Amino acid sequence: MKDEIFSIIKKEERRQRTELVLIPSENYASAAVMKAVGSVLMNKYSEGQVGRRYYQGNANIDDVERTCKERALRLFGLDGGEWSVNVQALSGSPANLAVLVALVEPGQRIFSMFLPDGGHLSHGWHLPDRPVSFASKIWDVVFYHVDRKTRVFDYDRIGKDAATVTPRIIISGGTAYPREIDHRRMGEIAKAVGAWYLADIAHEAGLVSAGVNTSPFSYADVVTMTTHKTLRGPRGAMIFSRKDLSAKIDAAVFPGIQGGPHEHTIAGIAVALREASGGTFRKYAAQVVANAKVMAEELSNAGFDVVTGGTDKHLVLVDLRSRKLDGWTGAWGLESAGIIVNRNTVPYDTASSFYPSGIRLGTPAVTTRGMKEREMRRVVSWIQDVLSHVSNLKLPKQPSDRAPFLQMLSKDSFLSRIKREVSTFANRFPVPGIDRPKNL
Ligand code: DSN
């Protein structure tokens, strides 16, 4: 194929194979998932619901979407008489927006997790003086925080604050919160103040489905999740709701905020749900957490400030302030060595989200490649070397000096040597759907 896009895709395949992907929200979907997403299903319009479409020619599409919904309920052990699922939301943010549109009147109050404490933009992020997310323009959003000392949630305090805030909905969901959320307590708090409880388990979906993290379904009214993180499907989302809320939620997704659903993605989600229902996936999910625990422990032993002192799931958050390092320099130093992490805000951060004080690391992708505890120790030792090396480099104050700084990092001989070692190491571990070079 002549289109230059295909040579760029080849380069991206190489990057994904030769680098260590430690972004906790990324993973490698299987070849079967990718085949479904790249199929002819993308050619079809199917506005509406299964068996009730606004377009002709949807018999096969109905079968795909029905199968996806059945598999979703089964995977999470849900009774179809009590729970419904919508699989049409295009991704996590539209899924959360649809829930708010369905259940909360404009101007009513939302109580959600503070972003630097690990929350998400789509839960209504705003600054003290201006809205940022669309949700914060429509609803009155108040945040709850982690404790300054322990950096974990104090549920007694959240309960007391909720009684004062009197929200219509309480949202939990940690994109950078390394500990399990106590869904039972959150559900009780919501009930006590007459609010809905929305548990956004985008990050932990695969861990919850495998029984490795606690399921929120007994305590929440609505559960949203993306499908491409620990669940290892294509980029998409699902909204589970108690049966009496489902008609409102379906209507909020379409025609409320979306047009035609992406049925090729829904097919890919269905394939991923089947893959996630087996014992191999359950072992995978347990290994994801075991790997993250080792990573947290090794970083802690090396003197890094691991937020909350460890992790219960797939992600580790490191506050770099005690190392006189910032997240931007740390993350770019690591990228120059072939190790891909997020730079991330940390609790009680005073820096901006573009130049934050920490880094966020995760194990879903490297565990998919078959890496275990031993490999995590090797990876942390490289991370330690890189961060020590770059901690002598200061983040240039002037934005105009930052491009030359990155150029300098890309030519740094120490980082280039680690990059070569990382590439040789990573190449030993196969990536689903990406062929390995013949000479390996
Ligand atoms: N952007 C995702 C993450 O990286 O956590 C959340 O949507």
Residues whose N, C-alpha, C, O or C-beta is under 5 A from the ligand:
A	BS01	DSN	S25 G92 T175
